[in-house]
Amino acid sequence: MAGVEIRQVVKQYGRVEVLHRVDLSVRDGEFVVLVGPSGCGKSTLLRMIAGLEGITGGEIAIDGTIVNDMPPRERDIAMVFQDYALYPHKSVYDNMGFGLRMRGTPKSEIETLVHEAADILQIRHLLERRPGQLSGGQRQRVAMGRAIVRRPKVFLFDEPLSNLDAQLRAEMRVEIKKLHQRFGTTIVYVTHDQIEAMTLADRIAIMKDGHLQQYGTPDEVYNRPANRFVASFIGAPPMNMTPASVSADAQVIRLPSGTDVTPRGANLAACAGRDIVIGLRPEHVALGHDDPSRTPVSGQVELVEPLGSETQATVRVGDARFTGRFSPEAGLKHGQDVTLGLALDRAHFFDAETGEAIRLAA
């Protein structure tokens, strides 16, 4: 196992800079996920760790050794790609053992390592088949098995589940988590799926436009987002975002269209006299006004989405909209007038201009 250090890393293509002085420290044995929208630079950064992309500036170190100029084969890493990258004319066994043969590993050791990995991934019965005879999920297991047999210092995963359907993605997430728990090898994993990031990671690095926005545990990025982008990107359904202004005495919040609310339980002194954006998770939006800790607002149901165990509904309050999770027994209907209870003591507040989080006093 080994840690990975990314220090002030810059990547340019000609005059275009796509990564901007990224700093990231991955601890020995840690599972770190790089997440962000398409084009944010996460896959480029992963390929730079692997040595498949050159570095314009900064340093990358693996296990304490700077690897900027080191070819991929000398970095002791194993990479799993989105498109599996299997040899179509070779059997599963030969695909999994190919890298070991190229390294001169004895045949008996290759057999032991391949069979052990196949047992872990439950694909031993597929060893004689070729990739064209396998499902997408089976091929991804083979690609993972090829990486496992290497016993590298670091595993790198580049959106490995993107080509799978929803059920298979969920199953493979479990398998990848189990693999990390079993081997404890350092993993750097790239995805655009925030659910994958939240369920797999020890820590999450959230990226946008080549900049690192926040780096922390799933709990930290969900409950203490650094800015509006992180807050809206992490969480499903997304956090409700509503522009507002706070009175000079911090006693009243004015929502769009002039709806005034008196916040309960939230000390807004840090927002006094400011234009802000209120961020409120759907789980902090409730029906009714009986809870004295919640701020009541009146609105009309615009959209109802039944999901079986719960109902997601969007309620228009003036020009603001709040999506919440509600019990199916509430029987919400389009056009219905309702009163919401907003848990503003659990809300997040962001500067209207910069988007940075405003930290409130306890």
Salt bridges, closest charged atoms under 4 A:
GLU17 OE2 - HIS20 ND1 2.71
GLU30 OE2 - ARG27 NH1 3.37
GLU30 OE2 - ARG203 NE 2.59
GLU53 OE1 - LYS11 NZ 3.58
GLU53 OE2 - ARG47 NE 3.68
GLU59 OE1 - ARG7 NH1 3.06
ASP63 OD2 - LYS153 NZ 3.06
ASP94 OD1 - ARG101 NH1 3.78
GLU116 OE2 - ARG151 NH2 2.45
ASP119 OD2 - ARG124 NH1 3.01
GLU159 OE1 - HIS192 ND1 2.68
ASP219 OD2 - ARG224 NH2 3.59
ASP260 OD1 - ARG254 NE 2.60
GLU283 OE1 - ARG325 NH1 3.02
ASP291 OD2 - ARG294 NE 3.65
GLU302 OE2 - ARG316 NE 3.18
GLU302 OE1 - ARG321 NE 2.80
GLU310 OE2 - ARG325 NE 3.36
ASP351 OD2 - ARG274 NH2 2.81
